[in-house]
Amino acid sequence: RSLWREALRGARGGVIWDDPSIVGPDGRPSAGGLGLAPSLHALTGALGRRIIADPEPAAPVGILVSQESFRLAWLLARRHEMREGGKTDWAQRSSGDEDADATPARRALVALLLGLAARGLRPVMLTDAMIAHGALGRGGLRVLAMPGVLALSDAAGAAIRRRFWCG
């Protein structure tokens, strides 16, 4: 259900972690992975292409999704975790650990997306590079949300100032 929900919300891809309920230790699909096959087939077939070809219009709201900021927040959280005596081997962390330890930036992004969706608004998701290369000047964006942004290139910062700075 979550794959379909995200596709209908405008997602154009996803990540399936190497979860034992989906992929066995030998890399082949487990029972859960085989159970996903019909949905994956449908999403990559004619119906999936139709959904992608007919997106709903985006709202004039952009959200900067900064992978650099997410990585920095993750590293800072792990450093704090180590100082507090938590897990010291990050390689032993599971996707469940990551979900349980959602950073404030991740929680803010999810809350923002859910709040906009509840109002029937589908934002435009932007990266630092997209902003640096002029994405703010296209599509009539009137609002740019930057939940938890800790890192921003000089070029993206200049583009944001040019488009939105009132001072």
Salt bridges, closest charged atoms under 4 A:
GLU6 OE2 - ARG5 NE 3.48
GLU6 OE2 - ARG9 NH1 3.10
ASP26 OD2 - ARG28 NE 2.84
GLU81 OE1 - ARG78 NE 3.25
GLU81 OE2 - ARG93 NH1 3.04
ASP97 OD2 - LYS87 NZ 2.59
GLU98 OE2 - ARG93 NE 2.60
ASP99 OD1 - ARG106 NH2 2.59
ASP101 OD2 - ARG78 NH2 3.96
ASP101 OD2 - ARG93 NH2 2.78
